[in-house]
């Protein structure tokens, strides 16, 4: 999956009849072997930090450190 497809999954979910990611730009945005419940749990546990066009390693590392510092809890 590309970053944009993961973003579409998290923001829009899936079409349960077609087993496809809603509003995905990917050529075949299908999710066939994962239950709807597991997808929803994933969507509830993950937060998008859109840095797709960021290439500066220092900026990326700084963002990671900030996110860890501000949200140290772990999910199961």
C-alpha positions as CSV (number, residue, x, y, z in Angstrom):
1,X,0.0,0.0,0.0
2,X,1.2,3.5,-0.7
3,X,1.0,6.3,1.8
4,X,-2.0,7.8,0.1
5,X,-3.9,4.5,0.2
6,X,-3.2,4.0,3.9
7,X,-4.4,7.6,4.4
8,X,-7.6,6.9,2.4
9,X,-8.2,3.7,4.5
10,X,-7.8,5.6,7.8
11,X,-9.9,8.6,6.7
12,X,-12.6,6.8,4.7
13,X,-12.7,3.1,5.7
14,X,-13.7,0.3,3.3
15,X,-16.7,-0.5,1.2
16,X,-17.7,-3.8,2.8
17,X,-19.5,-5.1,-0.3
18,X,-16.6,-4.5,-2.7
19,X,-13.9,-5.0,0.0
20,X,-12.2,-1.9,-1.4
21,X,-10.8,1.2,0.3
22,X,-13.1,4.2,-0.2
23,X,-11.7,7.0,-2.3
24,X,-8.3,5.4,-2.8
25,X,-6.1,6.5,-5.7
26,X,-4.4,3.0,-5.8
27,X,-5.0,0.9,-8.9
28,X,-6.4,-2.1,-6.8
29,X,-7.2,-0.8,-3.4
30,X,-8.6,-4.1,-2.2
31,X,-8.6,-5.6,1.3
32,X,-9.7,-9.2,1.0
33,X,-8.3,-11.2,3.9
34,X,-8.9,-8.9,6.9
35,X,-12.1,-8.7,8.8
36,X,-14.1,-5.5,9.0
37,X,-13.6,-5.5,12.8
38,X,-9.8,-5.8,12.5
39,X,-9.8,-2.9,10.0
40,X,-11.9,-0.7,12.3
41,X,-9.6,-1.5,15.2
42,X,-6.6,-0.5,13.1
43,X,-8.4,2.7,12.1
44,X,-9.1,3.5,15.8
45,X,-5.5,2.8,16.9
46,X,-3.6,4.7,14.2
47,X,-3.2,8.4,13.7
48,X,-2.1,9.9,10.4
49,X,0.9,12.1,10.4
50,X,1.1,13.2,6.7
51,X,4.7,13.7,5.9
52,X,4.6,12.2,2.4
53,X,6.6,15.0,0.8
54,X,9.0,15.5,3.7
55,X,12.5,14.2,2.8
56,X,14.6,16.0,5.5
57,X,15.7,13.3,7.9
58,X,16.1,15.8,10.8
59,X,12.5,17.0,10.4
60,X,11.3,13.3,10.3
61,X,13.3,12.3,13.4
62,X,12.1,15.4,15.3
63,X,8.5,14.6,14.5
64,X,8.9,11.0,15.6
65,X,10.5,12.1,18.9
66,X,7.7,14.6,19.4
67,X,5.0,12.0,18.8
68,X,6.6,9.5,21.2
69,X,7.0,12.2,23.9
70,X,3.4,13.3,23.6
71,X,1.8,9.8,23.3
72,X,3.9,7.3,25.2
73,X,1.1,4.7,25.7
74,X,1.1,1.4,23.9
75,X,-1.9,-0.3,22.3
76,X,-2.5,-4.1,22.3
